Amino acid sequence: MICDSQPKLHPRIYNHHTRRHQLCKSGFKEMAFDIIILHSHIHTLLAIFILLLTLTVSRSGSAARPSTSTTFADDRYQTNSLSKIQAVFVFGDSTVDSGNNNFLLTDFRSDFQPYGRDFAGGQPTGRFTDGRLVTDFMASYVGLKDYVPPYLDPTLSLEDLKTGVSFASAASGYDPLTAKLSNVLPISKQIEYFREYRKRMEIEIGKQEIDQIIAHSGFVISAGTNDFAVNYFLVPIRNQTYTISEYQQYLLGQLQQLIQELLAEGATKIGVVGLPPIGCLPVVITVFSEDGFAKRECVEWLSSVARSYNDMVKKELSSERYQSQGIKIVYADIYTPLNQIVRNPEKFGFEEVLRGCCGTGVAETSYLCNPDSDLCPDVSKYAFFDSVHPTEKTYSILFESVRPVIDYVVEG
């Protein structure tokens, strides 16, 4: 077990964390049993899914912080050091959270083994995968640094901050309710932290220099999956108020607001990542299929929701309101490459694409994927590391698929 002390929490958020520390002492297995009993009165599918995503246990310590120096571990993703991108700033959910949830009072964390097993030094960092995220590959590719660190890490150096950080929070989404369900950072709080970051940097390096950095930085937005898969389709709140098309429009409005706020802060290069084929996520297959344990196949109707939402985003980003001189706002398609991986795994060297590497691969994520979990013998053969999140290998393929978009943004 990994519960000998209380976890390190960010000083601007919480001062103590005793309840989960006490619960942790009972162990992963005992707490899983307690949660099942606690939720026995809830609809079966909802109980299972909330258990999977917000299981209440605790662990000690904070994740070891990786080097953020500009020595490049993988030359395949390195460009020249004269990149026109001076920093990378990231907003969204677990697809781009490099460890901010380590410093929150939330049950949706991954700063423990086996997460990070293929990261530098085998360190769990709070990334929901075995290694790097797409944004890490991106930062290395444009010549900044190997990894994009989490903003809430209190040990970051001035150089770390100058070249960009992630404000993203796993389990978050465009809808404020989505973040509230898991007690993580909503998009509004992520923007608030960006403004705090800007004020801090004005003090450290001056307003003119930070304005210059922001104007020549890449901004990445990646969110939306939790809004649909967890919030809308499982929690009986939004689906009682909105039709699916109305909810898609509501999320699009939230995205529009986020883009406007970033533009107002001086952003000129913004990339919006589309949704993946949601119906092909292993845990979604488990929860939403009629027989998800025995018959593993994508839930097409859920993926179609993602496709139609992506079409709305692409249409919005191509509208005249975003066609200002000196401004680049682009769409990054991850649906197509991930769908290709699932439909033709052999082409990419995968053997399993509908189960994760951790545990059974059909339900485990966050604390259900822990040091006691069995792991697949060869993670490179798996598209997903846990039942929700891709492996580093899959993220590297997704990065390669969006490189032309990155090149377009960098060149301008």
Solvent accessible surface area in square Angstrom, and as a share of the most:
residue,aa,sasa,rsa
1,M,127,0.57
2,I,45,0.23
3,C,15,0.09
4,D,127,0.66
5,S,52,0.34
6,Q,78,0.35
7,P,8,0.05
8,K,94,0.40
9,L,21,0.10
10,H,4,0.02
11,P,92,0.58
12,R,110,0.40
13,I,48,0.24
14,Y,66,0.25
15,N,145,0.74
16,H,127,0.57
17,H,6,0.03
18,T,59,0.34
19,R,142,0.52
20,R,3,0.01
21,H,26,0.12
22,Q,118,0.53
23,L,55,0.27
24,C,0,0.00
25,K,142,0.60
26,S,44,0.28
27,G,8,0.07
28,F,12,0.05
29,K,149,0.63
30,E,94,0.42
31,M,7,0.03
32,A,20,0.16
33,F,127,0.53
34,D,66,0.34
35,I,14,0.07
36,I,97,0.49
37,I,98,0.50
38,L,111,0.55
39,H,34,0.15
40,S,88,0.57
41,H,151,0.67
42,I,49,0.25
43,H,127,0.57
44,T,92,0.53
45,L,71,0.36
46,L,30,0.15
47,A,16,0.12
48,I,62,0.31
49,F,3,0.01
50,I,36,0.18
51,L,22,0.11
52,L,5,0.03
53,L,13,0.06
54,T,27,0.16
55,L,3,0.01
56,T,21,0.12
57,V,1,0.01
58,S,0,0.00
59,R,27,0.10
60,S,12,0.08
61,G,30,0.29
62,S,47,0.30
63,A,20,0.16
64,A,54,0.42
65,R,92,0.34
66,P,8,0.05
67,S,68,0.44
68,T,14,0.08
69,S,52,0.34
70,T,74,0.43
71,T,97,0.56
72,F,44,0.18
73,A,81,0.63
74,D,24,0.13
75,D,108,0.56
76,R,158,0.58
77,Y,3,0.01
78,Q,78,0.35
79,T,46,0.27
80,N,102,0.52
81,S,96,0.62
82,L,155,0.77
83,S,28,0.18
84,K,113,0.48
85,I,4,0.02
86,Q,67,0.30
87,A,0,0.00
88,V,1,0.00
89,F,0,0.00
90,V,0,0.00
91,F,0,0.00
92,G,0,0.00
93,D,5,0.02
94,S,8,0.05
95,T,37,0.21
96,V,6,0.04
97,D,0,0.00
98,S,3,0.02
99,G,0,0.00
100,N,1,0.00
101,N,2,0.01
102,N,4,0.02
103,F,10,0.04
104,L,4,0.02
105,L,49,0.25
106,T,3,0.02
107,D,24,0.13
108,F,8,0.03
109,R,1,0.00
110,S,0,0.00
111,D,1,0.00
112,F,2,0.01
113,Q,72,0.32
114,P,9,0.05
115,Y,0,0.00
116,G,3,0.03
117,R,94,0.34
118,D,62,0.32
119,F,8,0.04
120,A,47,0.36
121,G,80,0.77
122,G,24,0.23
123,Q,44,0.19
124,P,26,0.16
125,T,6,0.04
126,G,3,0.03
127,R,3,0.01
128,F,1,0.01
129,T,0,0.00
130,D,4,0.02
131,G,1,0.01
132,R,43,0.16
133,L,0,0.00
134,V,29,0.17
135,T,4,0.02
136,D,1,0.00
137,F,2,0.01
138,M,23,0.10
139,A,0,0.00
140,S,7,0.05
141,Y,17,0.07
142,V,2,0.01
143,G,15,0.15
144,L,12,0.06
145,K,1,0.01
146,D,16,0.08
147,Y,13,0.05
148,V,1,0.01
149,P,1,0.00
150,P,9,0.06
151,Y,4,0.02
152,L,1,0.00
153,D,13,0.07
154,P,66,0.41
155,T,76,0.44
156,L,21,0.11
157,S,52,0.34
158,L,71,0.35
159,E,102,0.46
160,D,6,0.03
161,L,10,0.05
162,K,51,0.22
163,T,18,0.10
164,G,0,0.00
165,V,0,0.00
166,S,1,0.01
167,F,1,0.01
168,A,0,0.00
169,S,0,0.00
170,A,0,0.00
171,A,8,0.06
172,S,0,0.00
173,G,0,0.00
174,Y,7,0.03
175,D,0,0.00
176,P,65,0.41
177,L,27,0.13
178,T,3,0.02
179,A,1,0.00
180,K,159,0.67
181,L,61,0.30
182,S,16,0.10
183,N,73,0.38
184,V,11,0.06
185,L,12,0.06
186,P,34,0.22
187,I,17,0.09
188,S,77,0.50
189,K,62,0.26
190,Q,0,0.00
191,I,1,0.00
192,E,91,0.41
193,Y,9,0.03
194,F,0,0.00
195,R,87,0.32
196,E,48,0.22
197,Y,1,0.00
198,R,38,0.14
199,K,137,0.58
200,R,90,0.33
201,M,0,0.00
202,E,56,0.25
203,I,150,0.76
204,E,107,0.48
205,I,35,0.18
206,G,29,0.28
207,K,122,0.52
208,Q,160,0.71
209,E,70,0.31
210,I,0,0.00
211,D,41,0.21
212,Q,89,0.39
213,I,9,0.04
214,I,1,0.00
215,A,33,0.26
216,H,65,0.29
217,S,0,0.00
218,G,3,0.03
219,F,2,0.01
220,V,13,0.08
221,I,0,0.00
222,S,8,0.05
223,A,6,0.04
224,G,0,0.00
225,T,19,0.11
226,N,23,0.12
227,D,0,0.00
228,F,0,0.00
229,A,4,0.03
230,V,16,0.09
231,N,0,0.00
232,Y,16,0.06
233,F,46,0.19
234,L,20,0.10
235,V,15,0.09
236,P,84,0.53
237,I,81,0.41
238,R,52,0.19
239,N,50,0.26
240,Q,136,0.60
241,T,101,0.59
242,Y,55,0.21
243,T,76,0.44
244,I,56,0.28
245,S,67,0.43
246,E,87,0.39
247,Y,0,0.00
248,Q,11,0.05
249,Q,97,0.43
250,Y,49,0.19
251,L,0,0.00
252,L,9,0.04
253,G,27,0.26
254,Q,47,0.21
255,L,1,0.00
256,Q,35,0.16
257,Q,101,0.45
258,L,2,0.01
259,I,0,0.00
260,Q,81,0.36
261,E,43,0.19
262,L,0,0.00
263,L,46,0.23
264,A,87,0.68
265,E,28,0.13
266,G,31,0.29
267,A,2,0.02
268,T,29,0.17
269,K,18,0.08
270,I,1,0.00
271,G,15,0.14
272,V,2,0.01
273,V,25,0.15
274,G,6,0.05
275,L,2,0.01
276,P,14,0.09
277,P,0,0.00
278,I,0,0.00
279,G,0,0.00
280,C,1,0.01
281,L,10,0.05
282,P,0,0.00
283,V,1,0.01
284,V,1,0.00
285,I,0,0.00
286,T,10,0.06
287,V,2,0.01
288,F,37,0.16
289,S,30,0.19
290,E,189,0.85
291,D,76,0.39
292,G,3,0.03
293,F,123,0.51
294,A,82,0.64
295,K,126,0.53
296,R,38,0.14
297,E,87,0.39
298,C,20,0.12
299,V,11,0.07
300,E,86,0.39
301,W,120,0.42
302,L,0,0.00
303,S,0,0.00
304,S,39,0.25
305,V,17,0.09
306,A,0,0.00
307,R,96,0.35
308,S,48,0.31
309,Y,4,0.02
310,N,6,0.03
311,D,82,0.43
312,M,46,0.21
313,V,2,0.01
314,K,89,0.38
315,K,159,0.68
316,E,19,0.09
317,L,8,0.04
318,S,80,0.52
319,S,37,0.24
320,E,158,0.71
321,R,142,0.52
322,Y,5,0.02
323,Q,110,0.49
324,S,61,0.40
325,Q,186,0.83
326,G,59,0.57
327,I,42,0.22
328,K,40,0.17
329,I,18,0.09
330,V,20,0.11
331,Y,37,0.14
332,A,10,0.07
333,D,50,0.26
334,I,22,0.11
335,Y,21,0.08
336,T,62,0.36
337,P,11,0.07
338,L,4,0.02
339,N,36,0.19
340,Q,85,0.38
341,I,0,0.00
342,V,14,0.08
343,R,134,0.49
344,N,68,0.35
345,P,21,0.13
346,E,132,0.59
347,K,143,0.61
348,F,43,0.18
349,G,35,0.33
350,F,3,0.01
351,E,134,0.60
352,E,45,0.20
353,V,13,0.07
354,L,30,0.15
355,R,80,0.29
356,G,3,0.03
357,C,2,0.01
358,C,0,0.00
359,G,29,0.28
360,T,86,0.50
361,G,0,0.00
362,V,7,0.04
363,A,20,0.16
364,E,24,0.11
365,T,0,0.00
366,S,2,0.01
367,Y,1,0.00
368,L,37,0.18
369,C,0,0.00
370,N,11,0.06
371,P,61,0.38
372,D,83,0.43
373,S,25,0.16
374,D,115,0.59
375,L,62,0.31
376,C,13,0.08
377,P,139,0.87
378,D,59,0.31
379,V,23,0.13
380,S,45,0.29
381,K,69,0.29
382,Y,45,0.17
383,A,0,0.00
384,F,0,0.00
385,F,0,0.00
386,D,0,0.00
387,S,0,0.00
388,V,24,0.14
389,H,4,0.02
390,P,10,0.07
391,T,1,0.01
392,E,30,0.13
393,K,62,0.26
394,T,0,0.00
395,Y,5,0.02
396,S,18,0.12
397,I,35,0.18
398,L,6,0.03
399,F,0,0.00
400,E,73,0.33
401,S,49,0.32
402,V,12,0.07
403,R,68,0.25
404,P,89,0.56
405,V,41,0.23
406,I,16,0.08
407,D,48,0.25
408,Y,115,0.44
409,V,16,0.09
410,V,30,0.17
411,E,120,0.54
412,G,52,0.50
